[in-house]
Each structure stands twice: as C-alpha cells, then as structure tokens.
Amino acid sequence: MIVLFPTYARRIAGERLWRVTVAGMVARPLPPRSRRRSVALAVLKRLLDLDETQLDSAVFRRRADAFLFQRVAGQRVKVSIGGRRFDAGQSDRIGHFQSQIDIDDDAVASLSPRPAPGCRWLSYEAALEDPNAVDGIDGDGGRGAPPPVAAGSVQLIEGRGVSVISDIDDTVKVTNVANRRELLANTFVREFHAVPGMVDVFRRWENAGTPFHYVSASPWQLAECLHGFFMESGLPTGSLHLKVFRLKDSTPLGRLPSRKRSKRRAIEQILVDFPDRQFLLVGDSGERDPEVYAAIAQRHPRRISGIVIRQVEARASREKVRSRLDRLARRLPDGVLRIFTAADDLEGISP
C-alpha cells in the first residue's frame, strides 16, 4: 500500500514552472494472525493499560492499525498528474519516498481551480511500479487483488504573501502532552477534538487567503488520521511535516513530541522554499515551540511576521511558564511574540 502525505508546490523564480513535491510511505499491513502484530498490540495494551472493551473499540483499532504495518524499502513509485506519468523515486530504508516534479504553469492552471488566493490544490495519484511486490497480500500470506491507486493532494502556494506555520498537539488539537497517560489516551483511544475556538480563527485566516503548514511531533503514521481530523473539524488543510517513529521504539512512545532540532529543520526548509513569503508561527507552551520559534525569528527577523503561543497547563507553575515566555519575548522586537490562553484572545491578530 501507499500512503501519500499532503505537500506543497512552489513557483520556480523566473520560469513558468511549478516545482511540485510529492511524498509518502510504502508499507505492507501486518497479517491479522502474525506474531509481529500480536507483539505490537501487546506493547500498546501495556503502555495504555487498556481493558478488552477499549482494545475492541473502533477508535483504538483505527489508530493502532495506522502503526501495525511493515515498512517496505526499495519500491519504485509512479505518480500521475493530469494524465502525465512521472517517476517519484523509490522508498528508502524506512519506507518513505519524496520527489520533486516540475510542471508548466498552463498545465497547473488547467488542473487546479482557484477558490481563494493562496489556497489552490492539485490532485494526483500514485501507484507502485510493481504492485505485486508489496500489495495484494491477504491475511494468510497469499495473493489477493491489487489495491486501488493512492490519491494525494498538493497545495499550490504563490511566491509572495503570508503563510501560517502551526503546531498541532495542544495548539489546534487537544492532546495534553504534559500528562503522559492523557497524551497516550488522546492519541490512541479517544476521538480527536479541536482546541475550542481555534477552528474559527484558522478559518478566518484561510478565508483571507492564508496557506498553512503543520509542523508537528505527531508521528507520520497518524498522517491520514490527522487529515481526517482536519476535514471533520473544519480546520484548514495544509502540508504536513511530522516525525519519523517506529513502534518497536516503545520507550519514546510516551514522549511523542520530537526533538526541537527536527521541528526547526522542517521550518527552515519551508523558509528556504518560499524566500519571498513571510510567516506567522503558531504553537503552545507545552513543549519547545516558544524556543524554536524565537530562534527562527532571531535568525530571520524580516521573514517572521509574528509568533503566537497558547499557554497551556504544564508541570511547571503558571508563573514559571509565564516568566519563561517573557524572557523569550524580551529577546525579540516588541510585539513579535504574543501569548494567548483562549482563541478569543486572537480576535485582532491576522497573518
């Protein structure tokens, strides 16, 4: 099977071309009666302290299935855009692939309507060059019917304007990262819920023509679940930049947030790809968003239009958290870093 990640496309300066990034993962579902699947479920059951009713719930089965697969390396992927077929490279050692494809402006214009400035999307399909090498395997290890092609989408972002780069957990989705048990329950057992009021704020920004990039510590396995959450909650969709995570690395499961280095690296790449755009950075105080964003704003002072941080409950006292945020704010020009506790506090803020 192929799972495609939401990505973006950018104009190539001085040319009538778009550079489209396509990315995804090639994997093989674990058979229902395989030993590896049984061990993985046992790990999750122990970590989450689940009873049989919870193990049998639709939410847990859906989330667990997102992790219960074998990554497949060395598989060549082909993508189709507007009837044209392109080589997207082959999957690496963790099953991921990523490629850039150049498409002329006329072709893009014919394939993508423009519902609002800065919010155009391009659809494409992907399939394995040799589908029988991975897919079509049934639970008994035999050959089944070849799977349908995977469908993906790319956000077309113009060279100039303002974009939002946002965290997900505890910024737009209730996760409670500071509490390990709540983090795991909100990730595997409960339906996803939006932070109150944030859907309205982000939709207001989207209606003004703002594109979104979601840079998060959530693992890539949850990409489809998160995309479904955006669609159901009404949050604007955007490119996803998540964390590489393997279920066998069970000890990090209780601390799903990634190191700040990987988040900063992803944001820096977005800034490189859009050198003439400005960015509003949105995050929360639960982990290292304030420090990462402040460092980026200091390095790129003309590129960052502002930083907004949601203050959330943490292990440290509210006073200590506020003191930490105030120290960071003093390193930046006045008004760049703003703190909010409720979405209503963002009423007068726009990208």
Secondary structure, DSSP 4 states (H G I P E B T S, - for coil): -EEEPPEEEEEPTTSSEEEEEEEEEEEEEPPTT-HHHHHHHHHHHHHHT--HHHHTSHHHHHHHHTT-EEE--S-EEEEEETTEEEEEEE--TTSEEEEEEEEEHHHHHHH---SSTT-EEEEEEEEESSGGGTSSB-TTS-B-PPPPPEEEEEEEE-SSEEEEEE--BTTTB---TTSHHHHHHHHHTSPP-BPTTHHHHHHHHHHTT--EEEEEEEEGGGHHHHHHHHHHHTPPP-EEEEE---TT--GGGGG-SPPHHHHHHHHHHHHHH-TTEEEEEEEESSSSHHHHHHHHHHH-TTTEEEEEEE----SS-HHHHHHHHHHHHHTS-TTSEEEESSGGGGTT---
